Amino acid sequence: MNTLNSPLSQFGISVVLLAGLAPIIVWFFRDTWATLDAAAAVHRQNRGGRLDPRTPATLVLAAFCLILINYFGSLEFFDAHIVPALQRYDADHPGTLRVWLYEDLYWRIYWGLSRYSAYLLPLAVWPLLFKENPLDLGLRVRGFMEHAWIYLLCLALVIPVLALVAHMGDFGTFYPMYHLASRSWLDLAVWEALYVGQFFALEVFFRGFWVRGSRALGSNAIFFMVCPYVMIHFPKPYLEACGALVAGVVLGSLSMKTRSIWAGFLVHATVAVLMDLLALDHRHELPTRLTPDSSVRLAFPYTSAVLFGVWVLAVTGLAFAFWRRHKRNAKVAL
């Protein structure tokens, strides 16, 4: 595994993987992109070539949301403005917040809430600007089951990759992002709930609001979205940032293909939680205490079994979905 941890090896791996995946992605989504481009051409023609105001509104509002996260959702802002308020309340009400024990957890709660607020802001603003239902920004579940096989396919392909990268130094030490998650099951549970919620908000923002708000650009809306999406991964390991390039295109295209963000959200959330558990398990740091100051201990030595179980369920569900599709096509042929 030391070879995989060298920068030169990681660069080589990224180039090979990106070059290998590119033609597969193009083949899988080419019809989706062509449909988006055709619809955009008709839309522009109907508008007489005039710019659709949704496109600049989307890009400006998206940029403003990212500014909010960068400045008001930062650790510096939390330390300067939120921590003193928490400490004052704790001093006035002793034994309530216990900031001395839970300050890092409060930061992660604030981290999650700041991202929920910024990423979901377009859902509140969009109906005011264009009188459109925010559910049309990818939140409808109708038709999800028809494309659930794509979610299962993503899991079946990604889980073996997770099992490999969990042993790599940068992944194994970076995750979970909340570094006290190993302190107790309470810490880990609160963190994972916040983490999953953040992925929902992120998918709504990038794969819901962004690509649909700028759909007048056709398939280019997906690739415009990918750039800032990759940039929010810059603090993370190099290979994950490269993976975000692939994930951005795939999940954006998947969202437009299924007209829903739910498949992408489920993939993102499942992979993220499993990565955290694998990293902790690899370092032998899965929590054993129920709370940081609890004497009750609970060990969980079944992480590998859970990972394998999820993979088996994904493969089984995928096989069942293909069988049903084949059976349905056979009936149509008759």
ABEGO torsion letter per residue (X at the ends): XAAAABAAAAAAAAAAAAAAAAAAAAAAAAAAAAAAAAAAAAAAAAAGGBBBAAAAAAAAAAAAAAAAAAAAABAAAAAAAAAAAAAAAAAABBGAAGAAAAAAAAAAAAAAAAAAAAAAAAAAAAAAAAGBBAAAAGABABGAAAAAAAAAAAAAAAAAAAAAAAABAAAAAAOBABAAAAABAAAAAAAAAAAAAAAAAAAAAAABAAAAAAAAAEAAAAAAAAAAAAAAAAABBAAAAAAAAAAAAAAAAAAAAAGBAAAAAAAAAAAAAAAAAAAAAAAGABBABABAABABBBBBAAAAAAAAAAAAAAAAAAAAAAAAAAAAAAAAAX
